[in-house]
Amino acid sequence: MDGAHLLAAAGIVFFGGAVQGVAGFGMGMISVPVLLRFLPPAAVTPLSLIAATFMNSFFLWNLRHSIQLKLILPVLAGAALGVMPGIWALKTVPEGPFKTTAGLFIALAGVLLWLGWKCPVEKRPLQLGVGFACGVLNGALAVSGPPIAIFLAAGDVRKDVFRVSISAFFLMLNLFTLIGLAQQRLLAPSLLKEALLLVPAVLAGALAGLKLAQRVSEKLFRVFVMTMIVVSGLSLLL
């Protein structure tokens, strides 16, 4: 990247980090489509993953007192099981219909949340199923956030539990993906250097988001999350 593109990328990940600091998710949904307008996918994926790894580590440390391992570990296990079926779907199912179906499902779930739909987050089969859906979507479309966001929002968990649970989930998923990219020799030294240059910007955005989240009530937080879920579903329809 030249200087102008690096500055633009820093601004984008700063904004994405701030949004995720408030909502718990959304950086990828915001930053990746914009970065793809001036960077190739082979560069955007590792850049965004590395920046997100630092960001989610920051969130996890700051919100560590709210983490509930019995909630997040089954979701991670389900995600690990769902990645390979998602990759299989990527290779065998036409991308257009798959994206449309996923987008409609996510948007509809967001609407149901607005209408008051609830679900019990403590049910282990449901936790595994949500994780599996996250893994499938991540393997097929590189989109993993909406299912767990829907699940936690429907469970009406507190905003700190919501954000730290998603941060832990994203951190583990990002690390697994980076290991895979490294094994495929897709992490060039030049990309690593550029990614590290973006880390201060994403951490500054994350800090701003955390500060802003302290001023957001539980009710307003829920409204913001539900809106983000609907938007993420609609974005897959475009």
C-alpha positions in Angstrom: 0.0 0.0 0.0 1.1 3.5 -0.7 0.8 6.3 1.9 -2.7 7.4 0.9 -4.1 3.9 0.9 -2.5 3.1 4.3 -4.0 6.3 5.8 -7.4 5.4 4.3 -7.2 1.8 5.6 -6.3 3.2 9.1 -9.4 5.4 9.1 -11.6 2.5 8.0 -10.3 0.1 10.7 -10.5 2.9 13.3 -14.2 3.3 12.5 -14.8 -0.5 12.4 -13.1 -0.9 15.8 -15.2 1.8 17.3 -18.4 0.2 16.1 -17.3 -3.2 17.4 -16.4 -1.6 20.7 -20.0 -0.5 21.1 -21.9 -3.4 19.5 -19.5 -6.3 20.0 -19.4 -7.1 16.3 -19.4 -5.3 12.9 -15.8 -4.4 12.1 -15.6 -7.0 9.3 -19.0 -6.0 7.9 -17.9 -2.3 7.8 -14.2 -2.5 6.9 -13.9 -5.4 4.5 -16.3 -4.2 1.7 -14.6 -0.7 1.8 -11.0 -2.1 1.8 -11.9 -4.4 -1.2 -12.5 -1.2 -3.2 -8.7 -0.5 -3.4 -7.0 -3.6 -2.2 -7.1 -7.2 -3.5 -8.9 -9.9 -1.5 -5.6 -11.7 -0.9 -4.4 -8.6 1.0 -7.7 -7.7 2.7 -8.2 -11.0 4.4 -4.9 -11.2 6.3 -4.9 -7.5 7.0 -8.3 -7.5 8.5 -7.7 -10.7 10.4 -4.5 -9.5 12.0 -6.1 -6.1 13.0 -9.1 -7.9 14.4 -6.9 -10.3 16.4 -5.3 -7.4 18.2 -8.7 -5.7 18.6 -10.5 -8.7 20.0 -7.6 -9.4 22.4 -8.0 -5.8 23.7 -11.7 -6.3 24.2 -11.3 -9.6 25.9 -8.8 -8.2 28.3 -10.9 -5.2 29.2 -14.1 -7.2 29.5 -12.6 -10.4 31.0 -14.5 -10.1 34.3 -17.8 -10.6 32.3 -16.8 -13.7 30.4 -18.9 -16.9 30.7 -16.9 -19.8 29.5 -19.8 -22.3 29.8 -21.6 -20.1 27.3 -18.9 -19.5 24.7 -16.9 -22.8 24.7 -19.8 -24.9 23.2 -20.3 -22.3 20.5 -16.6 -22.5 19.6 -16.8 -26.3 19.5 -19.8 -26.1 17.2 -18.0 -23.5 15.0 -15.0 -25.9 14.6 -17.4 -28.6 13.4 -19.1 -26.2 10.9 -16.1 -24.8 9.1 -15.5 -27.8 6.8 -19.2 -28.2 5.8 -19.1 -24.5 5.0 -16.0 -24.9 2.8 -17.8 -27.8 1.1 -20.8 -25.6 0.5 -18.5 -22.9 -0.9 -17.2 -25.4 -3.5 -20.6 -27.1 -4.4 -23.4 -24.7 -3.8 -23.9 -21.6 -6.1 -22.8 -18.5 -4.1 -25.7 -16.4 -5.2 -28.6 -18.5 -3.8 -26.5 -19.4 -0.7 -25.8 -15.7 0.1 -29.5 -14.8 -0.5 -30.8 -17.6 1.8 -28.3 -16.6 4.5 -29.1 -12.9 4.2 -32.9 -13.5 4.3 -32.5 -15.7 7.4 -30.3 -13.2 9.2 -32.5 -10.2 8.3 -35.7 -12.2 9.4 -34.1 -13.1 12.7 -33.3 -9.5 13.3 -36.9 -8.5 12.6 -38.1 -11.3 15.0 -35.8 -9.8 17.7 -37.5 -6.4 17.2 -40.8 -8.2 17.7 -39.6 -9.7 21.0 -38.4 -13.2 20.1 -36.4 -14.9 22.9 -34.4 -18.1 23.3 -32.7 -19.8 26.2 -28.9 -19.3 25.9 -28.1 -22.0 28.5 -29.3 -24.9 26.3 -26.2 -26.9 25.2 -27.6 -28.3 21.9 -28.6 -24.7 20.9 -25.1 -23.4 21.8 -23.5 -26.1 19.6 -26.0 -25.4 16.8 -25.4 -21.7 16.8 -21.6 -22.4 16.7 -22.1 -24.8 13.8 -24.0 -22.1 11.9 -21.2 -19.7 12.5 -18.7 -22.1 11.2 -20.7 -22.9 8.1 -21.1 -19.2 7.3 -17.4 -18.5 8.0 -16.3 -21.4 5.7 -18.7 -20.5 2.9 -19.0 -16.7 3.0 -16.3 -15.5 5.5 -19.2 -14.2 7.7 -19.4 -15.6 11.2 -20.8 -12.9 13.5 -24.6 -12.8 12.8 -25.6 -16.2 14.2 -23.9 -15.7 17.6 -25.1 -12.1 17.7 -28.7 -13.3 17.1 -28.3 -16.0 19.7 -27.0 -13.7 22.4 -29.5 -10.9 21.6 -32.4 -13.4 21.8 -31.0 -14.6 25.1 -31.2 -11.0 26.3 -27.7 -11.2 27.9 -26.2 -8.1 29.4 -24.1 -5.9 27.0 -20.8 -6.7 28.6 -21.4 -10.5 28.5 -22.6 -10.1 24.9 -19.4 -8.2 23.8 -16.9 -10.3 25.7 -18.5 -13.5 24.4 -18.3 -12.4 20.8 -14.8 -11.1 21.3 -13.6 -14.5 22.6 -15.3 -16.2 19.8 -13.9 -14.0 17.1 -10.4 -14.2 18.6 -10.3 -18.0 18.5 -11.8 -18.1 15.0 -9.3 -15.5 13.7 -6.3 -17.3 15.2 -7.4 -20.6 13.6 -7.8 -18.8 10.3 -4.4 -17.1 10.5 -2.8 -20.5 11.2 -4.4 -21.8 8.1 -3.3 -18.9 6.0 0.3 -19.3 7.3 0.2 -23.0 6.4 -0.8 -22.0 2.9 2.0 -19.4 2.8 -0.5 -16.6 2.3 1.0 -14.3 5.0 3.7 -12.5 3.2 6.2 -10.4 5.3 5.0 -7.2 3.5 1.4 -7.9 4.5 2.4 -8.5 8.1 4.3 -5.2 8.2 1.3 -3.3 6.8 -1.1 -5.1 9.2 1.0 -4.1 12.2 0.9 -0.5 10.9 -2.9 -0.6 11.2 -2.9 -2.0 14.8 -2.6 1.4 16.5 -5.6 2.7 14.5 -7.8 -0.3 15.3 -6.9 -0.2 19.0 -7.6 3.5 19.1 -11.0 2.8 17.6 -11.6 0.0 20.0 -10.8 2.2 22.9 -13.1 4.9 21.6 -15.9 2.3 21.2 -15.4 1.0 24.8 -15.6 4.5 26.2 -18.8 5.2 24.2 -20.3 1.9 25.2 -20.2 3.0 28.9 -22.6 5.8 28.0 -25.0 3.4 26.1 -27.9 2.0 28.2 -28.8 -1.7 27.9 -32.0 -0.7 26.0 -30.2 1.4 23.5 -27.5 -1.3 23.1 -30.1 -3.8 22.2 -31.6 -1.5 19.6 -28.2 -0.9 18.1 -27.4 -4.7 18.0 -30.8 -5.6 16.4 -30.3 -2.9 13.8 -26.8 -4.2 13.0 -28.1 -7.7 12.6 -30.8 -6.6 10.1 -28.2 -4.5 8.2 -25.8 -7.5 8.1 -28.5 -9.7 6.6 -29.5 -7.1 4.0 -25.9 -6.6 3.0 -25.7 -10.2 1.9 -28.6 -9.5 -0.5 -26.7 -6.8 -2.4 
